[in-house]
Amino acid sequence: MNPINEITKVADRIPLEALRDKNACITDWLAGGGNHDDPYVWQHFRYAQRFVKEGNE
């Protein structure tokens, strides 16, 4: 499973501001040499998952 793809699947249920923040954080991480499956990226996936489940930030 790829956390970035999983975030994309639920992107339409996350407020734009929060989605932009997640995108910026992950983009910066990858640009700095991080990998798409690092724990940091999974952390952002879990945030997205919780938001969709609970309906809040």
C-alpha positions in Angstrom: 0.0 0.0 0.0 1.2 3.5 -0.9 0.2 6.2 1.6 0.2 8.9 -1.0 -2.3 6.9 -3.2 -4.4 6.2 -0.2 -4.6 9.9 0.7 -5.6 10.6 -2.9 -8.5 8.2 -2.6 -10.1 10.2 0.3 -8.9 13.7 -0.8 -12.4 14.8 -1.8 -13.5 14.3 1.8 -10.8 16.5 3.4 -11.0 20.3 3.5 -8.9 21.9 0.9 -6.7 23.8 3.4 -5.9 20.6 5.2 -5.2 18.8 2.0 -2.9 21.5 0.8 -1.0 21.3 4.1 -0.6 17.5 3.8 0.5 18.0 0.2 3.1 20.6 1.1 4.5 18.5 4.0 4.8 15.4 1.9 6.2 17.3 -1.1 8.9 18.9 1.1 9.7 15.5 2.6 10.2 13.9 -0.8 12.2 16.8 -2.2 14.5 16.5 0.8 15.3 12.9 0.0 12.5 11.1 1.9 10.7 8.1 0.5 7.0 7.8 -0.1 6.7 4.9 2.4 8.6 6.5 5.3 6.9 6.7 8.7 6.5 10.5 8.2 4.3 10.0 5.1 2.3 7.3 6.9 1.7 9.8 9.7 0.0 12.1 7.2 -2.0 9.2 5.9 -3.2 8.3 9.4 -4.3 12.0 9.8 -6.3 11.8 6.6 -7.8 8.5 7.7 -8.9 9.9 11.1 -10.3 13.1 9.5 -12.5 11.1 7.1 -13.6 8.7 9.9 -14.2 11.4 12.5 -15.1 14.3 10.2 -12.7 16.8 11.9 -9.1 17.8 12.2 
